[in-house]
């Protein structure tokens, strides 16, 4: 009997993107080992059944789509551009929380009469009347074309450009650009601005899977589950805080009743309460340690509520992982695998 195949996990080999991806996986408890920068095969120490393949960011989309890679992390912008019609490619987790950017449509600052997409549509008509087309430089022709048509810009030519697109209007080979932007600084430096309503896509790192290669491969699917569950639990943990306080009361029930008065600060199922045995043996006061897990947005409300009960020495910690009763992302993947 042949040994089960390793799950092939595609990660980007591109500079800062590679560093950010490896850092994310490391924080999720999935430490990636790469022998040296010139070697394109690595491992995850915690998952011996996983083989890491370092690829170009764009190539990961194509390799997952054709099944030569089982699982991959790449930019959602590239998935939307190249994988939109690939039935075998499945987006497991569309937002891993890093490498955020926007695909935007930018015009020269000097176009003072052009404020909106409707204005740009009118301009494209004016250009056509003079015998020319609006020229749009981009590396994302599919997304850009669909976006322009959706907003009534019907007369244009896409210019396939490489390198820094921001210089295209200045150099004269394009009128406007559709490109990725993180901070907008480069646009401003090149005297460009994002047109109102000109955000084509909000993008970030995403986890994608090849459905056909996971079907009838329980070993690969289990390895994929490990990566998905650990990543999902790590991301979920960012939204919670563990609040611990000492509360005076006559009984654990009395303290619990006070904490539970505010549902949003009472924890997922309710507070955990344990009696504190005072160092002063003859003390008539009873103290209880209260611990609750609350959504980050309710942190200060939870602290104030515990203060009302006379709490002091309130401490707050962040959980490393928060696991749910199941993994929604993995469940969606299994359903998609079954249906293909």
C-alpha positions, 0 to 999 in steps of 0.5 A: 500500500502506498504511503498517504501523500503529504498536503502541499501547502503553497506560501509566497516566496516574496520578501515582506509578504513571505515574512508576514505569512510566516509570522501569522502562521507562527503566531497560530502555532504553525512554525514554518521551517525553510532551510535557506532562501534559495530552497523552495521546499519547507516544513511545518514542525507541528505537522509532519504530513504537510509539505510547504512549497514556496511560490510566487504569490500569483502562481499560488492561485493558478497552482491551487486551481489546477490541483498541483497545490492543495492549500495556499495563502495568497492575496485575495486580489489575485484570487478575485482576478485569476480564480473567479471562474475556477470551480476547483478553487475554494476560498476557505478564509477570505481574510487572514487579517494581514496584508490589507490593501485596496484595488483603486482607480486613481486619476490625475490631481489636475482633473478638477472637473472629474469627481465621481465615476459618473464624471469619468463615464462622461469623460470616456464618451467625450474622448470617444467623440474626439476619436480616442479612448480612455486609457487605463493602466492596470495589472488587474484587467478582469476586475478593472473591466468589470468595475468600469462597465458596472459604473457606466464607463464603456469606452476605454482601453486597458493598458497592460503595464508592469512595474510602478503604475503610478508613473503611467499618466506622467509618462503619457501611456495611460490616463488613469490607473487601477492599482493596489494601494495600502496607504495612498502615499505613493499616489500623492507623491505622483500627483494622483488621487482616488476618484470618489467611488473608485475602490474596486476591491478591498483585499488581504491575505486569504487561505484557498484550497483545491477541492479535487485534491482533497476529495477522497484524501482523508490524510490531506483533509485532516492536515488541512483541518489543523491549519484551518482550525489553528488559524481560525482560533488565532484570528478569533482570539483577537476579538476577546479578552479575559478579565479577572477580578476579586469581588467581595460578597456573601456567597458565590451565587450573590457575586454571580448574580451581580456579574450576570446583570449585564449580559454583554459582560457576563462572559460566553456562558457566564462567569467562573467564580472561585472562593479566595481564602484570605491571608487573614484567617479571622477576617469575616469578609469573603472574597471571590475570584471572578473570571469572564471572557468578553468581546474586546469592545465590551472590555471597559464596560466589563471593568466598570461593572466589576468596579461597581461590586467593589472589585480591585486589582482587575487584570486583563489578558488576551487568549492565544486561541479561541475555539468554537464548538466547530470550525465554520471554515472547515465545515464549509470546505468539507461541504464544498469537497463533497459537492464537487 
